[in-house]
Amino acid sequence: MSRIKFLKDHVNGIKKGDEGEFTEGRANYLVRTGVAEYVTEAEPKQAVKQTKQKLKTTKSELCKTC
């Protein structure tokens, strides 16, 4: 089973940004046609970077109010 994320609206009420788990063949077809992309391990790493940026922002906001 492969996890994919939809890049645009699709049939049966699937909206852009929805994620789902499909068989290898179906996932491959959806990615080849440009409807979806594979969900990789890189996304959780991006979330970690965003939290670090938020921490830096909070520190700079505290300094401005002092």
Helices and strands as residue ranges (DSSP letters): E 2-6, E 19-22, H 24-32, E 36-38, H 42-65
